[in-house]
Amino acid sequence: MVTRICNRRMHALLPLVAAVACASFAHAAEVTPLTLDAAVVLAVRNAPLLAADAARVDAAREDRMRAGRLPDPELGIGLDNLTATGGGAFDPLADSMTMQTIGIVQRIPPRAVRAAQRAAADAQMLAASAQRTLAGADVRQAAADAWVSLWSAQRRLDLLEDMRGATDVAKRASRARLAGGTDGAADALAARAEAADLDNRIDAAQAGVEAAQAMLRRWTGTDASAADMADFAELPVAPATLLSQLDRQAPLLQWPAREASAQASLDAARAGKRPQWSVGVSYGKRFGSLPDMASVNFGMTLPLFAGNRQDRDIGARHAERDAVLAEHEDARRAQRAAVEQRLADWRGWTRQVRRFRDEQVPLAADRSRVALAAYRAGGSLQPWLDARRDEINTRLAYADALAAWGRGWAALAYLIPAEDTP
């Protein structure tokens, strides 16, 4: 009877177990491993900021198409030569010269002015393109940082979970010695406390993994976990290339557009010393049976006082252009110093990571293993507790070094923007 009841309950629970298993499998299928390169590609493909910058490039292109064109003609309609005084004041028929007029005036800026307008539009388009490229580099950098954060968080979790086995061994040994009367309750409680502390650290590391997954999802638009393998010992761009091609790097991309804009403003100021022409045609219809009249007019501006007007404008724009050139050189020097500092940091973290991996972590683990073996053989628990805490600190420091190593690599790897920004 009992067996039949249990069988019925098991058959009733089977659909629920299957549903839970399917849900778990579906969730595992959603969170798939993702390499660093794949994360960067997804981020560039799905970044709304890049779509916004592409729209700004289109806007700048449209402005470039209309730059340097002649201004629209001006249409004028009026009543000319209307008597204003006397007995026929404001009577259109009081004077034979009173007429209704309509005319068109076309202003013709100098060719140099229109060339300066085109140059300014070119500078604006260059700035929009540089901003788009810079945004692509920023997206790549941010996605790489998010990937490295998740990768290092997973390494931290793995390093801590790898210590569970020895902790369980120590707990069982302390219980056995307590039951055998060879140890007091203090050692058993200390072993349990050490296990609880490890559990807390593992929970914190798991929370760090989930937070890093959320940040990676923000850039890639998909649920994914970082791939297990990553080697940041080699840069995709040689350090010598980074130091010799500073102007191609993201922080300096907008300076050519700033220089071009300053030069266009200077050219426009110089063109202001040239006269601007205008031509107008008008037709006048007189009242009554009097014949109509037509007029043709030519005009030009007279820059007679250039010393306190146009020359001052030229001097101001020239000084602004020189200021931009000087600031560009200062930015170039600052970028070189930043690259050298990042290279030094990355090389330092590379050496530290190798030392942690090849020496410090294995030595700390061996020390803990020896101390645990001595405790199981009848020794004191305290040496194992001390060695255990040192091992935990070493493993956490190793995880921190991995994170800094990966971020340092990403900061250098994406300095020169790729050419495939959509």
Secondary structure, 3 states (H helix, E strand, C coil): CHHHHHHHHHHHHHHHHHHHHHHHHHHHHHCEEECHHHHHHHHHHHCHHHHHHHHHHHHHHHHHHHCCCCCCCEEEEEEECCCCCCCCCCCCCCCCCCEEEEEEEEEECCHHHHHHHHHHHHHHHHHHHHHHHHHHHHHHHHHHHHHHHHHHHHHHHHHHHCCHHHHHHHHHHHHHHHHHCCCCHHHHHHHHHHHHHHHHHHHHHHHHHHHHHHHHHHHHCCCEEECCCCCCCCCCCCHHHHHHCHHHCHHHCCHHHHHHHHHHHHHHHHHCCCCCEEEEEEEEEECCCCCCEEEEEEEECCCCCHHHCHHHHHHHHHHHHHHHHHHHHHHHHHHHHHHHHHHHHHHHHHHHHHHHHHHHHHHHHHHHHHHHHHHHCCCCCHHHHHHHHHHHHHHHHHHHHHHHHHHHHHHHHCCCCCCCCC
